[in-house]
């Protein structure tokens, strides 16, 4: 067949409805084609880039010596990460505070996971009523839109500052987060399995525990451990904000009240090691769940 004829043919000669190959004046194939959506994205990125440049150029630096500032910053980094030392606590005292933080995050994750499992059954479009699913999704979207720390402070007004407000606030946001994750895991199921069980006369809860739970448990477990890691870091933040204690309170006191960089560095290393241990434990548990 003539090359000129091939150049004007569609990608698949058997499908005449497909677009023909676009070529430049030099005969090269056009890979990119203009679209309004692409132009809008590029225009938005260009505007954001210009705003960022204008922001950097308009900073009021107040005659700051950047060389001296960078040198002081480097000295502070060295003090924090390479000269850690506990001044007002002991090693076992710090480990006890880490355990308190683990408990805050763990309780919030467990409570949130239980609530989220039943909430996901109302959200999953393949097993729930469409109207109920839409209403539930709207509610959890509203809950997720509010930051976790704000939920903790809201419950602190009624429950008072302490661990109760911290756990309830973390649970509230965790339940909404996990509900969405669990519902998406359920929706990824093979619809034929559910239809087969319904055709054989299986009830709602039989479908849930014989089809949905066995096929989705690995995904749910992975999302739960991910949320546990998030709750652990959030528990560090609310430890000072809600007066819940834990390693977060010690971190706040060392960084804001005492301003002891060496103790701040020690606590930071403890938190890093705790997160690594948590990730290792989560990986081993997920590997054993078939």
N, C-alpha and C positions, 0 to 999 in steps of 0.2 A: 504494500500500500504506500502511496506517496506520502512523504514527510509532511507536506503542507496540509494534506487531508487529515493526518493524525493530529496535527497541532490544533485543529478545530473540533476534534471529537471530544465527547465527555470523558470523564475518568474511566468509566466502565461503559464499553460500547454497547452493552446490552441494556443499559438503563438510560434512556434518552432524556429523562426528566432531570438528571443531575446537571450541575453547572459545568460549562465548558472550561477548559484550562485557560487561565489568563496569562498572557505573555506581554513583556515589555516591548519597546520599539526595537531593542537589540535581539529579541527572540528568546530571552530568558523567561522562565516561568515565574509568575508573581505568587509569592507565598503569602504576603500580607495584603489584605483588602481593607479599604476604608469603611468604618462604621461609626454611627453617631455615638454609640455607647463607648467605644474606644476613645473617640475624640473627647468625650466628657471626662473620662478617667484621666487622660493625659492633661487636660486643662486643669482639673482639680489638683493633680500632683504638682503642676507648674505653679499654681497659685500658692499652695502650701509651702513649696520650696522658696518662693519669693518672700512669703511672710516670715519663714524661719530665718532667712538671710537678713531681712530688715530688723528682726528682733535681735539678732546677734550684733548687728552694727549699731543699734540704738541703745545697747546696754549702758547704764551709768556705772562705770567701774570705780568711780570715786578715787582715781589716782592710785589704784592698787598696783603694787609691784608683783607682776605675775611670776617672775623668777623666784622671788622670796616666798610667795604664797605656795608655789609648787614644792619648794624645798621644805617648808614647814609641813605641808601635807604628807610628803614622803616620810618625814621624821615621825609624824603621828601614826602612819601606817606601820612603820617598823615597830613602834612602841606597842601598838595594838596586837599585831600578829606574831611578832618575834620576841616580845618580852612579856608574855602573859604571867599574871601573878594574882593570887587571891589575897586580899587585904582584910576584909571584914567577914569572911566566911571560911569554912573548911571544905575539903574535897567532898566528904560525905554529905555535908550540908547542901552543896551545889547539886549532888546527885539526887538528893531528896526533892529539891525544887524542880529538877527535870522530871522526876516521877510524878509530881503534882501536875505539871503541864501535860504529860502523857495521859494522865487520868482525865483531865479536862477535855482533851481532844478525843480520847477514846470513848468516853460517855456520850459526847455529842454525836460522834459517828455512829455508834450503836443505836441510839434513839432515832437519829435521822434516817438510818438505813431501814429500820422497822417501819417507820411512817412512810418512807419513800416506796417500799415494796407494794403496799396497798394503794398508795397514790398512783403508782405506775400502772396498776391494773385499771384505774379509772382514766388514764391518759392514753394508753396504747390504742391506736385506732383500729387494730385488727381484732380486738376482743371487747372493746368498750363501746357504749352508745356514743354516736358522733357528737351529740349535744353535750353530754356529760364530759367527754374528752376535751372538747373546745373550752368549756367553762373551767375545767381543772387546769388545763394548760395556761389559760389566762391568769388564773390565781397564782400559780407557781412562778409565772414570768414576773408578776408584780412583786412577789416575795424575793426573787433573785435580783431584781433591779435595785433593791435596798442593800447597801453594804453591810457586811457582817458586823462590823464594829458598831454601826448605828442600831442594829437590832439588839446588841448587847446593852447599849446605853438606854434603849427604850425599856427593856425589861428590868434594867437596874433601877428605874424610877419606881416600879411597883414592888420588886423583890429586894431592892436595896443592893448596895455594892457588895460583891462577894462572888463565890463560886457558883451559886445558884443562877444568878443573872448571866454569868459567862456561859454556863452549860446550856441554858434555855435559848440564849441568843444564837450560839453556835449551832444548836440543834435545829432551830427554825430555818436558818439559811441552808444547812446541810440537807434537810429533808427536801427542800425545793430543788436543790442542785441534783441530788441523787434521783429524785422522781423523774426528771427529764432524762437522765442517763439511763435509768432502768427501762423507761418507756421506749426509748429508741432501741435498746437491746431486744425487747419483746417484739417490736415491730419488724425486726430483721429476721424473725423466724420464718420457716417455710410454711406458707399458708395451707399447704396440703395436709400437714400433720394435724392442724387444728380441725380442718374440715373432715378428716378421716375419723377423728375422735367424736366429733359431733354426729357424724353419720352412724357411728356405732352405738350412739345413745349415751355418751359420757356427759356428765354434768359439768357445770362451770368450774367448780373447785377441782374436779378430777382432771380437767384440761390444764388448770393452773399448775397442779403438783405433778402431773405425769408428763406434760409436754413443755410447758413454758419454763418452769423452774429448772429441769434438767438441762435444757438446751441453752439457757441464758445465765446459769450460775457463774460460769467463768468470767463472762463480761461484767456481771454485777459485782463479783468479787474484786475485779481489777478496778472498777470505778470506786468501790468502797475504800480500797486502800489508797487510791489517789486522793479521795476526800479526807481520809485520815491524815495524810501528810499535810494537806491544806489546813485542816483543823488544828494540827500541832503548831504550825506557824502562826495561825490566827490566835491560838491560846497564848502564845508568847506575847502578842500585841495586846490582848485584852487582859493579860495578867496585871498590867499597871493601870489600864484605862478603867477597868471594872473592879479593881481591888481584889482580883481573884487569886493573887499570889503566883507562885511558880517561878520559873527561871526568868520569865518576862519581867516580873517586878524587880528582881535583882539587876537585870540588864538596864531597866529604866533608872534605877537608883544610881548605878555605877556610871551611866552615861550622862544623866541630867542633874542629879543631886550631888554626888561626890565628885563627879568628873574625874574618875580614876581610869585612865586609858588602859593600864595594865590589867586591872580587874575586868574591864570591858572586853579586852582581848581574850582573857581566860574564859569568860562566859560564852563568848562567840565561838571559841573552839569547842566547848562542851556541846553547844547547840548543833554545830556542824557534824560532830561525831554521832550525836543522837539521831540526826536525820539520816546519816549513812547507815547506821544500825537498823533504823526503821525500814529503809529501802531494801536492805539485804534480807531482813525477816519477811517482808512482803513478797519479795521475789521467790523465796523458798516455799512459802505457803501456797502461792499461786501455781508453782510448778507441781506440787503434790495433788492439786485438785484437778481431777480428770473431767 
